[in-house]
Amino acid sequence: MEQTINLGSGTGLVLGVVAAGLILGYGVWTGQRGTGLRGALGVLVTTLLCSLPPLLMATGALPLMSGVSGRAEASLRLFLLSAVSLVLAFLPLLVAANWLGVLRRPAAQEQ
């Protein structure tokens, strides 16, 4: 059975790019193009930085265990890789939600 690990793309990356586009669109729609652009760039940079730790773990550049060897090391490494990827996939959405709050504040104060 062949197993494939897809590094550099996935649900977290796609959601980060979509969230950045939506933040930019909402900023333009509310007349805050500059703030929307800063928010979109912040979400994209967060998405990029969140993709680095799983990549470093998979390539072995980030040493995890020194006393474990063989199948146990491989299993533990894959488990940690998937757990870290899952946790980091939500961070760009958290940043996007924060920027949404920043964009909504001036609009709520005008009403």
N, C-alpha and C positions, 0 to 999 in steps of 0.2 A: 504494500500500500504506500503510495507516495503522498507526502504531506508537503504543503506549500505554506510558507510564511511570507506574507505580503508586507514589506516594509516601505514606508514612505507614502502609503495611501491607505485609505480605509474610511470608516464611518466618521471618526473624529476629524480627519482632514476635510472631508466633504462638508460636514456640519459647520466647521470653522469658516470655510470659504462662503458657504451660504449665509451664515450669520453676519459675516463682514459685509456682504452685499446688501443684506436687509438693513443693517445699521446705516450704511451709506445712503440707501434709498429713503429711509425714514428721515435722515438728516436733511436731505434735499427737499423732501416733501414738507417738512416743517420750517423750511427756510434757514436752516443752520448747516449749510454745506460744509463749512470748515470743520465744525465739531463732528459732523457725520464722517468726514474723511479721516479725521484723527482717530475716531472710534473704529472705523473699518481697518485702518492700518494697525491699530493696537490689537485687534482680534486676529489679524493675519500674522503679526509677529508672535503673538501667543501661540497660535497654531503651529508655527514653524518651530518655536522653542520646545513645545510639548512633543514634537515628533523626534527630537534628538535623543532623550534618554533611552527609549526602546531600541533605537537604532544602535546606540553604543552598547547596550546590553546584548543585542543579538550578534554583533560583530566580535564581542569579547574584549572590547576596549575598556569596558567597565568591569573589573574583576568582582565577582560576587562571593564565591566560596573558595576556600583554600583547602579544607580538609575533606571535602566530599569529592568522589571521583566516579567515573563511569556513567551508568544509566541514571543513577540518583541525581547526579549533577545536571545531566541533560533535562531530566524531568523537572527538577526544581528551577532550572534556568527558564524553561518554557512557561512554567506556571507564573514565575515572577514577571516575565516579559508580557504575558497576557494581562496580568493584574495591573501592572504599571500602565500599560497602554489603555486599559479601560478607565482607570482613574484620571489619567491625563486627557482623555478624550472629552471630558466634561469641562475642563478648565477654560477653553475658548468660549464655551456657551456662558459660563459665569462672567467672563469679561464682557461679552456682548450684552448680557442682562444689565450689568453695571452701566455700560454706555447708554443703553436704552433709558435708564433712570436719569442719566445726565442730560440726555436730549429732551426728556419729558419735563424736566424741572422748569425751564424758562417758558414752555408752552402752558404749563399749569399756573404759573405766576401771572401770566397775561390775562387769564380769564377771571 
